[in-house]
Amino acid sequence: MPLSKVELYAAIRHDARVEGLSSRALSAKYGVGRRTVAKALESVWPAPRKQLPQP
């Protein structure tokens, strides 16, 4: 299982290209939502985390 989000995105893209898995199959394989799979397929880098407001 991939350790970071970047590795997860890379694994999802690899399986989509090489194995031809659908977004539903990728979602089940990696335990993520289909929106996460869609984001992984459209962008190489995950979106940066939002900064919390300083108190």
C-alpha positions as a Markdown table, in Angstrom:
| # | Residue | x | y | z |
|---|---|---|---|---|
| 1 | Met | 0.0 | 0.0 | 0.0 |
| 2 | Pro | 1.4 | 3.5 | -0.9 |
| 3 | Leu | 2.7 | 5.5 | 2.0 |
| 4 | Ser | 2.0 | 9.1 | 0.8 |
| 5 | Lys | -0.7 | 10.7 | -1.2 |
| 6 | Val | 1.7 | 11.3 | -4.1 |
| 7 | Glu | 2.5 | 7.6 | -4.1 |
| 8 | Leu | -1.2 | 6.8 | -3.9 |
| 9 | Tyr | -1.9 | 9.0 | -6.9 |
| 10 | Ala | 1.0 | 7.4 | -8.9 |
| 11 | Ala | -0.3 | 3.9 | -8.1 |
| 12 | Ile | -3.9 | 4.8 | -9.1 |
| 13 | Arg | -2.6 | 6.3 | -12.4 |
| 14 | His | -0.4 | 3.3 | -13.1 |
| 15 | Asp | -3.2 | 0.8 | -12.5 |
| 16 | Ala | -5.6 | 2.8 | -14.6 |
| 17 | Arg | -3.1 | 2.9 | -17.6 |
| 18 | Val | -1.5 | -0.5 | -17.3 |
| 19 | Glu | -4.4 | -2.7 | -16.0 |
| 20 | Gly | -7.2 | -0.6 | -17.5 |
| 21 | Leu | -9.2 | -0.6 | -14.2 |
| 22 | Ser | -12.3 | 1.5 | -13.9 |
| 23 | Ser | -12.6 | 4.2 | -11.4 |
| 24 | Arg | -15.0 | 2.0 | -9.3 |
| 25 | Ala | -12.4 | -0.8 | -9.3 |
| 26 | Leu | -9.6 | 1.6 | -8.4 |
| 27 | Ser | -11.7 | 3.0 | -5.6 |
| 28 | Ala | -12.3 | -0.4 | -4.1 |
| 29 | Lys | -8.7 | -1.5 | -4.5 |
| 30 | Tyr | -7.2 | 1.5 | -2.7 |
| 31 | Gly | -10.0 | 2.1 | -0.3 |
| 32 | Val | -10.6 | 5.7 | -1.4 |
| 33 | Gly | -13.6 | 7.5 | -2.9 |
| 34 | Arg | -14.3 | 7.9 | -6.6 |
| 35 | Arg | -13.7 | 11.6 | -6.4 |
| 36 | Thr | -10.1 | 10.9 | -5.1 |
| 37 | Val | -9.6 | 8.6 | -8.0 |
| 38 | Ala | -10.8 | 11.2 | -10.4 |
| 39 | Lys | -8.5 | 13.8 | -8.9 |
| 40 | Ala | -5.6 | 11.4 | -9.2 |
| 41 | Leu | -6.3 | 10.7 | -12.8 |
| 42 | Glu | -6.5 | 14.4 | -13.7 |
| 43 | Ser | -3.5 | 15.7 | -11.8 |
| 44 | Val | 0.0 | 14.4 | -11.0 |
| 45 | Trp | 0.2 | 16.3 | -7.7 |
| 46 | Pro | -2.4 | 16.3 | -4.9 |
| 47 | Ala | -3.8 | 19.6 | -3.8 |
| 48 | Pro | -1.8 | 21.2 | -1.0 |
| 49 | Arg | -3.3 | 21.0 | 2.5 |
| 50 | Lys | -5.3 | 24.0 | 3.7 |
| 51 | Gln | -3.6 | 26.1 | 6.3 |
| 52 | Leu | -5.4 | 26.4 | 9.6 |
| 53 | Pro | -6.1 | 29.9 | 10.8 |
| 54 | Gln | -3.8 | 31.1 | 13.5 |
| 55 | Pro | -5.5 | 31.8 | 16.9 |
